[in-house]
Amino acid sequence: MSDPIYVDRDNMTRRMGLIVDELDGIDEALASVPAAADGGAASALIGFIAGAAAEAANEYSGAVRLVGAVTDSVLDDVQATEEQVLSEISHLEEGLED
């Protein structure tokens, strides 16, 4: 038999909030990056690479936010399931007492 798993919902929510705050800072920093100077063919590549990096960071940011939302939803389901299990066990105990 496996050991029970304990999930600290408040701490998980707090930590996901801290991660989202960091992502907000990254988004701000990316938004403040100035456009590349025009220096010919090389600057076109630099702009392309920088743009691709910013886009990748944005995708990563969105993915992490999605993971945070899914984590929050899963924790809601776990809490609801625990409450349902406790309720069913209480009903069984009441039935055994009768």
QUINORWO-V156643 format. One record per helix or strand of 2 or more residues. SS is the DSSP state (A for helix, B for strand). FROM is the first residue (numbers start at 1). TO is the last residue. If there is no record, write none. Layout:
# QUINORWO-V156643
ss:from:to
SS:FROM:TO
SS:FROM:TO
This chain:
# QUINORWO-V156643
ss:from:to
A:9:31
A:41:97
